[in-house]
Amino acid sequence: MPLLVSTTVVVDPPGGGGEDPRVITPAVDARVPRFTWIAPDGGEWPLDNPRLGWVTPRGRAGLGAAPVELVTDPHPRGGTRVRHVQPQSRVITWPLFIEGASHLEFIGRYRDLARAFTSTRWRGPGRLRVARPDGATREIEAFYQAGFDGEPGRGWLFDNVVLSLFCEDPYWRATSPVTLPYVNGDPVSYLDPYLTVSPSSVLGSTTATNPGDVEAWPSWTIVGPASEVTATNATTGQSFTLTPIGGALTDGQTVTITTDPPAVRGPAGEVWSGALNWPGAVLWGLVPGLNDVEFSVSGASAATSITLAYVPRYETA
């Protein structure tokens, strides 16, 4: 017998008649995954709750491993050799059955859902989120491509739509970033009986773990003072060096470096791409598993810190 638990769901107010679904406390099966569309405005739309007037029937597709394109070269001895593997964008197929107790209730729900998905045209991507029974969640950014086509109303009170959701980045991602703070500290003898060890808490060599299936693209927040910062991923052999423009960073001045998209911002938000040691600089990613990383800072003090943050990415939902 399914285990039923109570949960509260929140969605945008309806645009047409019928029950206001903004706060409903339905009974759901705690053993199955829950799917939610998060519209660009932040509104959350559960996709598998009949109490709201719509449900996801069978027919979902595109939730598995990311599609790839193989670039090959002919081999002199026959066959080919793979030169490059390029991940491709994905399209997720998502069916919805929508109904109402009256035509006005049905059409109001249809219009509300259509607005929640089609707003990606001018507000940017939404997010399709899956929550597993153990509490783990993953999501993927998506644009509405097609599905709410033609005159709604296969019947007077219900309709079936099949949505196409286009995902630029084919990989699913965690819903919370991993954040590792690094601060400057004095060496401490391991013989000290009162020594406390905090992993990833001192500038120098340490390990960052990427629990995802593919590379993760981190960002760094560097807080001065610092006259030069070198960040190295010894696992991949890649590194970059930042030399502040106009002189060393003073206490509290902050530089932000992102890798996806690549960008460097100075203390006032100005573009600092020229602060990196081009052409040798590589704004490196974190490969799956353990990454040995090292931060070397010149001109540091006890106030100097570096925060490394990244969102793990996964092949499947």
N, C-alpha and C positions, 0 to 999 in steps of 0.2 A: 504494500500500500504506500503511495507517495507520501513523503513527509511534507506537510504544509507549514509554512511560516508566514508571518505578516511582515510586509515591507511597505514603505511609503515611496511613491513615485511622484515626480514633479515634472510637468511639461508646460508649455506655453498655453495661455488661455485660448479657447476655441474661437473661431471666427464665425461660426454658425450655431444653430440651435442645439439643444440636447444637453446632456449632463456635463457640467464643468469638470474636466479631468485634471485640473491643476494639482489637486491633492486627493489621492484615492488610496485606500489601504486594502489591496486585494490579497487573496491567498495564492501563493505560487509554489511550484514544486522545487524544493531546495536541492534536488539531485541533478537538475539539468542546468545548462548554461543560460545566462540571460543576455540578450542583445539590446543595445540602446543606440539610437542615432542622436548625436549631439550636434545641433545646428550651429552655424557660424556665430549666432548671437548668444550661445551658451545654453539655450533651451534643451532639455533632455526629453527624448521621446522613446519610451520603451516600445519595442517592436514585437513583443510576444505576449501581450496581455489582453485577452478578449474583453475584459471589463472596460477597456478604453475604446472599444469599438473596432479594433483591428488586430490582426494576428499574422505571424509569418508561417505560411504552410510549407510543405516540402518543396525543394527546388532551389535552395541556396547553392551558389557556385562561386568559385574564385577565392576561397578562404585558405587554400593550401599553400604549398611552397611557391615562391616567387617565380614567374616565368623568366627564362634567360634566352639570349641569342648567342649562338656559337659562331665565332669568326674562325674560319679554317683556311689552310693552305694545302694545295696538292703536294703529295709526297712522292719523290722520284721512284720509290719502290712500290708504289701503289697506295691507294687510299688517300687519306688526308691526315693532317695534324692540327689539333686545336691550338690556335694562336691566342685567342682571348675569349673570355666568357663575360658577356655583358647583361646584367639584370635589366629587365624591361618593366615598364609600367604595367599594372594589372587592371582588369575590369571585374568588379564583383557584381554578380547577378543576385538580386534580392526581391523575392515575391512578397506581396502583401495582399491580404484579404480584408476589405473594409466594408463595414455594414452599419446600419442604424435602425432604430425602432420606427422611425418615420423618414420620409424622403429628405426633409430639412435637416434632421440629425445626421443622416448619412452624408449629405452633400457638405455639411459644415465640417465633418471629420475629414472628408476627402480634401477639401480646400486647405485645411490646417496642415495636413501632412504634406501636401504638394508645396505649400509655402515653406515649410521647414527644410525640405530638400532642395528646392529650386533656388533658394536664396544664396546658394554657393556661387551662382553666376556673378553676383556683385559684391558679396561679402567675404568671399574666399572659402576655402574648404571647410567642410564639417568633419566629424569624426564618427566612425563606426566602432563601437566598443563592445567587447565580449567579456563577461564576468563568469568565471568557472565556479563550480560548487565549493571549491576550497578557498574562494576569496580572491584568487589571482585574476588580474585583469590585463587585457591588451587592447590596443586600439590602432586604427589606421586612418590617415587623412584621406578624404575622398571628395570629389566633385560630382554633383548630379549630372548625368549624361542623357538619360531618357527613361521613360516609363509612364509618366502621367500624360498619356497621349490621348487625343480624341475626346469625345463627349463622355464624361463620367456617367456610369449607371448601366452596367451590364443588365442589371435589374433595377427596379425602382428603389430598392433598399440596400443594394450591395454591389460590389465590383471587385475584380481582381486586377492588380497592376503588377508588372514585373520591372523593377528598377535596374538600371545600369549605373554603377558608381565607379567613376574613373579615379585611380590612385596613381599619382605621379611617382611617389616612393612606394615600391611594391612590398616593403617590409612592414610588419606589425611592430609596435613598440610598446614599451612599458608606459604606464600612466604616470609614473613618478620618476624623476631623475635620480641618479646616484651622485651624491655630492661628497667629495673628499677634500677636507681642509688641510693645508700644510702651513705650519708656522715655524718661525725661527726659534731655535732653542739651544741651550748650552749642553755639551756632552755630559752624560751622567754615568758614573761607574756602575756596572752591572752587579757589583758586590754590595751596593747600598741596599740594606734590608727593607727600606721604605720606598724603593723605586716603584713607580707605576708606569706601565707601558700603554700608550695610546696609539694603535696602528694609524699610519698615515697622518701623523701629527707634527712631523718635523721636516724642514726642508732637507733635501738630500735624496738618497736612493730609497725607493719603496716599491710596493706592488699595487697595481690597480687591476681589479678583476672585472672583466666584461662577461656577464652571465648570458648574453645573447647568442644568437646563431651566426650573426654576421658582424662586421665591424661597426663600432659606435663612434660618432663624431663629437668630440668633446668641446667644451668652451673653458677658457681660463679667465679668472678674475685676479689680477695682480695688484696688490696694495703696497705702496711704497712705505719706507724709502727703498730705492734700488737704482743702481746705475747701469746694470746690465742683467738680463735674465736669459738663461739657456735652459730649454726644456727638451729632454731626450727620452725617446722610447727605445730602450736598449733591446727590446724584443724584436723590433722591426729595423733597428739601426737608423731611424729617422730623428731629426732634431731641427730646432729653429732657435735663433737668438734674437732677443728684443733689446735694442738700444734706444732709450727714450729720446724723442726729438726735443731739442732745446735744453738738454741737461737732465740730470738724474731726477727720478721721481722723489718728491718730498713726502713727509709723513702724511698718510691719508689719501694721497693721490692714487687714482685707480685707472688701470688699463684693462680693457676687455678684449679677448681674442676668441673668435668663433671659427669653426672649421667647416660648417655647413649652414649658410654659405661662408666662404672664407672672408674674414673681415677683422680689422684691428681698429679699435676706438680709443682715443686718448682721454685724458682726464676731463676735458670739456666736451667729449663726444665727437671730437674732430677725427677725420680719417688719418690713421697712422700706418698705413700699409708700408710706407717707406722706412719704418722703424725696424723692419725685419731684415735679416742678412741674405737678401736675394743675391744670386739665383739659387743659393744652396739651401735656403729655408724650406722646410716641409711641415705644413700644419697637419701633423700626423693624427691618425685615428687609433682606436684601441681594437686589436684583433680579439676574437672570442677566446675566453680563458684568461690566463695570467699575463699581465704586461708589466715588465720591469721598467719603471720610469724614474727619472732623476731630474731634479730642479737645482740648478746652480745659480746663485744670486750674488752679484757684487754690490757692495754698498748697503748691505742689509742691516737691520737692527731688530730688536725684539718686536717692533711693530710691523715688520714685513710679513706678508702672508700671500699665499696663492691658493685659490680654490679651483679644483678641477671638477667639472660637472658633465655628466653624459647620460643619455637615455638609451638603455639596451634595446636592440632591435631583433626581431624574430622572423623566421621563415613563415610560420603558420599562426593561425589564430588560437 
